[in-house]
Amino acid sequence: MSMRELDRFGVIQAVAERPLKPGRAAERLDMSVRKVERLVWRYRAVGVAGLVSASATREQSSIDWRCDTACAGVTRKFILTCLRAAASRS
């Protein structure tokens, strides 16, 4: 977790345990009250993992999309050829 996420955790935890109001937390974190409420809900539902940015946990692909598309096309043609060959044998 980054320092920003650790600070966010402390503030959201304080809101979840009720000593801090969502409005004050929103000011401190420079975000909307609604966003604070969503983070508190995720914190209560999932725990600390709910506060980590979703984009930080998403796996990044290192494959060029053109290569990926070409491979999918070749694979599709191969499967269709195999299915036609199996159907002609039957």
C-alpha positions in Angstrom: 0.0 0.0 0.0 1.2 3.5 -0.8 1.3 6.2 1.9 -1.8 7.8 0.3 -3.7 4.5 0.7 -2.5 4.1 4.3 -3.8 7.6 5.1 -7.1 6.8 3.3 -7.3 3.6 5.4 -7.0 5.5 8.7 -9.6 8.0 7.7 -12.1 5.4 6.3 -11.6 3.2 9.4 -12.4 6.3 11.6 -15.6 6.9 9.7 -16.5 3.2 9.9 -16.0 3.2 13.7 -18.0 6.5 13.9 -15.6 9.0 15.5 -15.3 10.9 12.2 -18.1 12.1 10.0 -18.1 11.4 6.3 -18.2 15.1 5.5 -15.0 15.8 7.4 -13.4 12.7 5.9 -14.3 13.9 2.4 -12.6 17.3 3.1 -9.5 15.6 4.5 -9.2 13.1 1.5 -10.2 15.7 -1.1 -13.1 13.6 -2.4 -16.9 13.7 -2.4 -19.0 12.5 0.6 -20.5 9.9 -1.7 -17.1 8.5 -2.5 -16.2 8.3 1.2 -19.5 6.5 1.9 -18.8 4.0 -0.9 -15.3 3.4 0.5 -16.7 2.8 4.0 -19.2 0.4 2.6 -16.4 -1.5 0.7 -14.2 -1.4 3.9 -17.0 -3.0 5.9 -17.8 -5.6 3.3 -14.3 -6.6 2.2 -11.8 -5.1 4.7 -8.6 -3.3 3.8 -8.6 -4.9 0.4 -11.7 -2.9 -0.5 -9.6 0.3 -0.3 -6.9 -0.7 -2.8 -7.5 0.8 -6.2 -9.0 -1.7 -8.6 -6.6 -0.5 -11.4 -3.7 -1.4 -9.2 -4.8 -5.0 -8.9 -5.7 -5.5 -12.6 -3.2 -7.5 -14.5 -1.7 -5.6 -17.4 -1.3 -7.4 -20.7 2.1 -7.1 -22.4 0.8 -8.6 -25.7 0.1 -6.2 -28.5 -3.6 -6.2 -29.4 -2.8 -6.8 -33.1 -0.9 -10.0 -32.2 -3.7 -11.1 -29.9 -6.3 -10.5 -32.6 -4.3 -12.4 -35.2 -3.7 -15.4 -32.9 -7.4 -15.5 -32.1 -8.2 -15.6 -35.8 -5.8 -18.4 -36.6 -7.0 -20.4 -33.6 -10.6 -19.9 -34.7 -9.8 -21.1 -38.3 -7.9 -24.1 -36.9 -10.9 -25.2 -34.7 -13.4 -24.8 -37.5 -11.1 -26.9 -39.8 -10.9 -29.6 -37.2 -14.6 -29.6 -36.6 -15.3 -29.8 -40.3 -12.9 -32.7 -40.7 -14.4 -34.5 -37.8 -17.9 -34.0 -39.2 -16.9 -35.3 -42.6 -15.5 -38.5 -41.1 -18.8 -39.3 -39.4 
